[in-house]
Amino acid sequence: MNVLGIDIGGSGIKGAPVDTESGELTQERLRIPTPQPAKPDGVAEVVAEIVKHFSWSGPVGVTFPGVVVDGVVRTAANVHHSWIGVDAARLFGGATVLNDADAAGTAEMTFGEGRGRSGTVIMLTFGTGIGSALFVNGLLVPNTELGHLILHGKDAEERASDRAREEHDLSWEKWADRVEEYLRHVEMLFSPSLFILGGGVSKKADKFLPHVKTETPVVPAGLQNEAGIVGAACACVRPDV
């Protein structure tokens, strides 16, 4: 089944049709910069533009960088605060809407590095913030938002996100120290069997992962930065997501 997946991020909104049986994009993805400030109407216009670009009339899955419960946005850390309380499913024309990291994690558990893995698996996406998806024996515990764990008196994503790396002009090795500290904190809380690291940095894993030492195995996302698109599409055909 082909479904249009759209992944809303703090800096870019990207989408493509996805074959939900194989997890592969069936057309080249389209990426449009996220409007600033990222208010609901402006983001909805970009989502509509992506739908129009693909002349799409079938089901649509959309990710959102925050807590989403029954299609309604509950938190909005890296987009405009006016999102809180918005019925995003209705705003996006009846689309299936879920947390962005939950979508990426679902894609990785179905088609990527988490496939066939039992125990506790944690997907962490490093971008504008840090998203998280927690799976126990393949089942998603939604909306964990572990990027907002407190380290050194502030949200972990303020120290260890990819945006923090860029804003503080950190070398990959220096940033790896912060990522390791964060992963060790999550490791202490959940004792996972595997960490999967996604987001844009997954394409550059060779630059920092060799410097990250944890008890838990750490691997880059197999679907890299397309995981959110694939997971958004899969959410339309998987009622458990």
Sequence and secondary structure as in RCSB ss.txt:
>XXXX:A:sequence
MNVLGIDIGGSGIKGAPVDTESGELTQERLRIPTPQPAKPDGVAEVVAEIVKHFSWSGPVGVTFPGVVVDGVVRT
AANVHHSWIGVDAARLFGGATVLNDADAAGTAEMTFGEGRGRSGTVIMLTFGTGIGSALFVNGLLVPNTELGHLI
LHGKDAEERASDRAREEHDLSWEKWADRVEEYLRHVEMLFSPSLFILGGGVSKKADKFLPHVKTETPVVPAGLQN
EAGIVGAACACVRPDV
>XXXX:A:secstr
 EEEEEEE SSEEEEEEEETTTTEESS  EEEE  SS  HHHHHHHHHHHHHHTT  S EEEEESS EETTEE  
 SSS GGGTT BHHHHTTS EEEEHHHHHHHHHHHHSTTTT  SEEEEEEESSSEEEEEEETTEEE    GGG E
ETTEETHHHHSHHHHHHTT  HHHHHHHHHHHHHHHHHHH  SEEEEESGGGGGHHHHGGG   SS EEE TTGG
GHHHHHHHHHTT TT 
